[in-house]
Amino acid sequence: MRPDGPQNNPHRDASADGRDVTILHASDLHFGVPHLPVVAEALLRFAEEASPAAIVISGDLTQRAKVREYRAARDFLDRLPPIPLVVTAGNHDVPLYRVWERFFTPFRNYRRYIAHRLDTVLDVSGEGDAPGLRIVALNSAAPRTAIVNGRLSDRQLDFAAGAFADAPKRARQVLVVHHNLLGPGGEDPVPTLPRAQHVLRGAEEWGVDVILSGHIHRTHLAWGGGRPAPGGRGVPVVVTGTTSSSRGRGPEKGRNSLNLVTLDGSGVDVTVYLYSREAGRFLAGEQHRFPVEG
């Protein structure tokens, strides 16, 4: 992978000892009517320039789970640079109005065009002294019981617990789900994934370094679970907005965003990138650091 990244990435050279590892986090591409091809092309260019250790796309690749939308999504994924890729399904990746299909074969098109497995584990080896990653993605889409808010079953949480317990030594641990585990608050409250606090407590017990999600079409960065204080550090929760659709919400209405998430031995750095129509590219915006308590 190339050592150079976007010129406006303040964290790319932050750790000279090679112990940092960076993830490009995008979400909610929504291939279909709301998809913005020009912004998707900017995402491809950004991925090439950033050369992260891994790319995570946290759900809603399509708008209505149609074959033509999945084909377009598959073509897009195939154009990404040859970097480890993690994708999970979102509520828009199962049919809403095709009720028979939603109840009996809801993930047929997702399995055919994106990935057969719905809950996945990916290990990314670190370069040189870097510790590498273990990324566990859980499918929070629940087409039969909770089409909008999603669900995670006890079986899936047991799967995640086992995967993190078996992680390679020193690997940074990342949990990916589509649905948000925290609400952004403010004047536009958004429901969270049911049993969100239970999931957050589990993630803290498993030693998860950061949780990546989407769904709410706006950026939200916060601690989940405990607080970074004596007795409980909590888990950083990083939600990105919609990366390539016209469906941004709240403060990101009409905007598109993605994150660069950098993990090192002392915490997690997040840089939010917003698409600029004038520049025709994603430009760095808000920066946030989640420090690890000693």
C-alpha positions as CSV (number, residue, x, y, z in Angstrom):
1,M,0.0,0.0,0.0
2,R,1.2,3.5,-0.8
3,P,2.6,5.5,2.1
4,D,1.1,8.8,0.9
5,G,-2.5,9.8,1.8
6,P,-4.8,12.8,1.3
7,Q,-2.9,16.0,1.8
8,N,-5.6,17.1,4.2
9,N,-5.4,14.1,6.5
10,P,-3.9,15.4,9.7
11,H,-3.4,11.9,11.2
12,R,-1.6,10.1,8.4
13,D,1.9,10.7,9.8
14,A,0.9,11.1,13.4
15,S,2.6,7.9,14.6
16,A,6.2,7.6,13.4
17,D,6.7,4.2,15.3
18,G,4.3,2.5,12.9
19,R,1.9,1.5,15.6
20,D,-1.2,3.3,14.3
21,V,-3.7,1.8,11.9
22,T,-6.3,3.7,9.9
23,I,-9.8,2.6,8.6
24,L,-11.8,4.4,6.0
25,H,-15.4,4.3,7.3
26,A,-18.2,5.0,4.8
27,S,-21.9,4.1,4.9
28,D,-25.3,4.4,3.4
29,L,-24.4,4.5,-0.3
30,H,-28.0,3.9,-1.4
31,F,-27.5,2.8,-4.9
32,G,-30.8,3.6,-6.6
33,V,-32.8,6.8,-6.9
34,P,-31.1,8.8,-4.1
35,H,-27.5,7.7,-5.1
36,L,-25.1,10.5,-6.2
37,P,-22.6,9.0,-8.7
38,V,-20.3,12.0,-8.7
39,V,-19.9,11.7,-4.9
40,A,-19.3,7.9,-5.2
41,E,-16.5,8.7,-7.7
42,A,-15.0,11.1,-5.1
43,L,-15.1,8.3,-2.6
44,L,-13.2,6.0,-4.9
45,R,-10.5,8.7,-5.4
46,F,-10.4,9.3,-1.6
47,A,-9.8,5.6,-1.0
48,E,-7.0,5.5,-3.5
49,E,-5.3,8.5,-1.9
50,A,-5.8,7.5,1.7
51,S,-4.6,4.0,1.3
52,P,-6.0,2.9,4.7
53,A,-5.4,-0.5,6.3
54,A,-9.1,-1.4,5.7
55,I,-12.3,0.0,4.3
56,V,-15.6,-0.4,6.2
57,I,-19.0,0.2,4.6
58,S,-21.6,-0.1,7.3
59,G,-24.7,-0.9,5.4
60,D,-27.5,0.4,3.1
61,L,-25.6,-0.2,-0.1
62,T,-29.0,-0.1,-1.9
63,Q,-32.2,1.9,-1.7
64,R,-34.7,-0.9,-2.3
65,A,-32.7,-4.1,-2.5
66,K,-33.4,-4.4,-6.3
67,V,-31.2,-6.5,-8.6
68,R,-30.1,-3.5,-10.6
69,E,-29.1,-1.6,-7.5
70,Y,-27.1,-4.6,-6.2
71,R,-25.4,-4.9,-9.6
72,A,-24.4,-1.2,-9.4
73,A,-23.2,-1.6,-5.8
74,R,-21.2,-4.7,-6.8
75,D,-19.6,-2.9,-9.7
76,F,-18.7,0.0,-7.3
77,L,-17.1,-2.3,-4.7
78,D,-15.1,-4.0,-7.4
79,R,-13.6,-0.6,-8.3
80,L,-12.3,0.1,-4.8
81,P,-8.5,-0.3,-4.4
82,P,-7.3,-3.8,-3.4
83,I,-7.6,-3.1,0.3
84,P,-9.3,-5.3,2.9
85,L,-13.0,-4.6,2.8
86,V,-15.7,-5.1,5.3
87,V,-19.4,-4.6,4.3
88,T,-22.5,-5.3,6.4
89,A,-26.2,-5.2,5.4
90,G,-28.6,-2.4,6.4
91,N,-32.3,-2.2,6.6
92,H,-32.5,-0.9,3.0
93,D,-30.6,-3.9,1.8
94,V,-33.7,-6.1,2.3
95,P,-36.9,-5.6,0.3
96,L,-39.6,-3.5,2.0
97,Y,-42.5,-3.7,-0.3
98,R,-41.9,-7.1,-1.8
99,V,-43.4,-8.7,1.3
100,W,-43.2,-12.3,0.3
101,E,-39.5,-12.0,-0.5
102,R,-38.9,-10.0,2.7
103,F,-40.3,-12.8,4.8
104,F,-38.9,-15.8,3.0
105,T,-35.6,-14.8,1.2
106,P,-34.8,-11.3,2.5
107,F,-31.0,-11.5,1.9
108,R,-31.2,-13.3,-1.5
109,N,-29.8,-10.4,-3.5
110,Y,-27.3,-9.4,-0.8
111,R,-25.9,-12.9,-0.7
112,R,-25.8,-13.1,-4.5
113,Y,-24.1,-9.8,-5.2
114,I,-22.3,-8.8,-2.0
115,A,-21.4,-11.6,0.4
116,H,-22.9,-14.9,1.4
117,R,-22.1,-14.6,5.1
118,L,-24.1,-12.0,7.1
119,D,-21.9,-12.0,10.2
120,T,-18.2,-11.9,9.4
121,V,-14.7,-11.7,10.9
122,L,-11.8,-10.2,9.1
123,D,-8.2,-10.0,10.2
124,V,-5.9,-7.4,8.8
125,S,-2.2,-7.8,9.3
126,G,-0.3,-4.8,10.4
127,E,2.7,-3.4,8.5
128,G,6.0,-3.6,10.3
129,D,5.4,-3.0,14.0
130,A,1.7,-2.1,13.5
131,P,-0.6,-4.4,15.5
132,G,-3.2,-5.1,12.8
133,L,-7.0,-5.4,13.1
134,R,-9.7,-7.8,13.9
135,I,-13.0,-6.5,12.5
136,V,-16.3,-8.2,13.4
137,A,-19.3,-7.2,11.4
138,L,-22.8,-8.1,12.7
139,N,-25.9,-8.0,10.5
140,S,-28.4,-5.8,12.4
141,A,-31.0,-5.8,9.7
142,A,-34.1,-7.6,10.9
143,P,-36.5,-7.9,7.9
144,R,-39.2,-10.0,9.6
145,T,-39.4,-8.3,13.0
146,A,-37.9,-4.7,12.9
147,I,-37.5,-3.5,9.4
148,V,-36.4,0.0,10.4
149,N,-34.7,-0.2,13.9
150,G,-33.1,-3.6,13.4
151,R,-32.1,-6.3,15.9
152,L,-29.1,-8.2,17.2
153,S,-29.8,-11.7,18.6
154,D,-28.1,-13.4,21.5
155,R,-26.6,-15.8,19.0
156,Q,-24.9,-12.9,17.2
157,L,-23.6,-11.4,20.4
158,D,-22.1,-14.8,21.3
159,F,-20.5,-15.0,17.9
160,A,-18.9,-11.5,18.5
161,A,-17.8,-12.5,22.0
162,G,-16.1,-15.6,20.7
163,A,-14.5,-13.8,17.7
164,F,-13.0,-11.1,19.9
165,A,-11.8,-13.6,22.5
166,D,-9.9,-15.4,19.8
167,A,-8.4,-12.2,18.3
168,P,-4.7,-12.2,17.4
169,K,-2.5,-10.8,20.1
170,R,-2.2,-7.0,20.1
171,A,-4.8,-6.6,17.3
172,R,-7.0,-3.5,17.5
173,Q,-10.6,-4.7,17.8
174,V,-13.4,-3.1,15.8
175,L,-17.2,-3.9,15.8
176,V,-19.3,-2.9,12.8
177,V,-23.1,-2.8,12.8
178,H,-25.4,-0.8,10.5
179,H,-27.9,0.6,13.1
180,N,-26.9,3.3,15.6
181,L,-26.3,2.3,19.3
182,L,-26.5,5.9,20.5
183,G,-29.0,8.7,19.6
184,P,-27.6,12.0,18.4
185,G,-30.0,13.9,20.6
186,G,-30.9,17.5,19.9
187,E,-34.2,18.4,18.1
188,D,-34.2,15.4,15.9
189,P,-34.0,12.3,18.2
190,V,-33.4,9.0,16.5
191,P,-34.3,5.6,18.0
192,T,-31.4,3.3,18.8
193,L,-31.0,-0.3,18.1
194,P,-33.1,-2.3,20.6
195,R,-30.9,-3.5,23.6
196,A,-28.3,-0.9,22.6
197,Q,-27.0,-0.6,26.1
198,H,-26.6,-4.4,26.4
199,V,-24.6,-4.4,23.2
200,L,-22.4,-1.5,24.4
201,R,-21.7,-3.3,27.7
202,G,-20.8,-6.4,25.8
203,A,-18.5,-4.5,23.5
204,E,-16.7,-3.0,26.6
205,E,-16.3,-6.5,28.1
206,W,-14.9,-7.9,24.8
207,G,-12.3,-5.2,24.7
208,V,-13.6,-3.5,21.5
209,D,-11.6,-0.4,20.6
210,V,-14.2,1.3,18.5
211,I,-17.7,0.7,17.1
212,L,-18.5,1.8,13.5
213,S,-22.1,2.3,12.3
214,G,-24.3,4.4,10.0
215,H,-28.1,4.4,9.5
216,I,-28.9,7.9,10.8
217,H,-27.4,9.8,7.9
218,R,-25.5,12.2,10.0
219,T,-22.2,12.1,11.9
220,H,-22.2,11.3,15.6
221,L,-19.1,10.7,17.7
222,A,-19.6,9.8,21.4
223,W,-18.6,7.4,24.2
224,G,-20.9,4.4,24.6
225,G,-21.4,2.3,27.7
226,G,-19.2,3.4,30.6
227,R,-17.4,6.7,30.7
228,P,-13.6,7.1,30.2
229,A,-13.0,7.4,33.9
230,P,-11.8,5.2,36.7
231,G,-13.9,2.0,36.7
232,G,-15.0,2.2,33.1
233,R,-13.5,3.6,30.0
234,G,-16.5,3.0,27.7
235,V,-16.2,2.4,24.0
236,P,-15.9,5.0,21.3
237,V,-18.9,5.0,19.0
238,V,-18.4,6.4,15.5
239,V,-21.4,7.0,13.3
240,T,-20.9,8.4,9.8
241,G,-23.5,10.1,7.6
242,T,-24.6,9.0,4.2
243,T,-21.5,8.9,2.0
244,S,-23.1,9.0,-1.4
245,S,-26.8,9.8,-1.3
246,S,-29.0,12.8,-1.3
247,R,-30.6,11.8,2.0
248,G,-28.4,13.6,4.6
249,R,-30.2,14.6,7.8
250,G,-30.0,17.1,10.6
251,P,-26.8,19.2,10.3
252,E,-25.8,17.1,7.3
253,K,-28.9,17.7,5.3
254,G,-27.8,17.9,1.7
255,R,-24.3,16.8,2.7
256,N,-22.2,13.7,2.4
257,S,-19.6,12.4,4.8
258,L,-17.1,9.7,5.7
259,N,-14.6,9.2,8.4
260,L,-10.9,8.3,8.7
261,V,-10.5,6.4,12.0
262,T,-7.0,6.0,13.3
263,L,-6.3,3.6,16.2
264,D,-3.1,3.8,18.2
265,G,-1.9,2.7,21.6
266,S,-3.2,5.7,23.3
267,G,-6.7,6.2,21.8
268,V,-8.8,6.6,18.7
269,D,-8.6,9.6,16.4
270,V,-11.5,10.4,14.1
271,T,-11.4,12.9,11.2
272,V,-14.8,13.7,9.6
273,Y,-14.6,14.4,5.9
274,L,-17.4,16.3,4.1
275,Y,-17.9,16.4,0.3
276,S,-17.3,19.8,-1.3
277,R,-19.2,20.4,-4.5
278,E,-16.8,23.3,-5.3
279,A,-13.7,21.2,-4.8
280,G,-15.2,18.0,-6.1
281,R,-13.7,16.0,-3.3
282,F,-14.0,15.1,0.4
283,L,-12.4,17.7,2.7
284,A,-11.4,17.4,6.3
285,G,-13.7,18.8,8.9
286,E,-14.3,18.0,12.5
287,Q,-11.6,16.1,14.4
288,H,-12.2,14.2,17.6
289,R,-10.0,12.1,19.9
290,F,-11.1,9.3,22.2
291,P,-8.2,8.8,24.7
292,V,-7.5,5.6,26.4
293,E,-7.4,6.0,30.1
294,G,-4.2,4.8,31.7
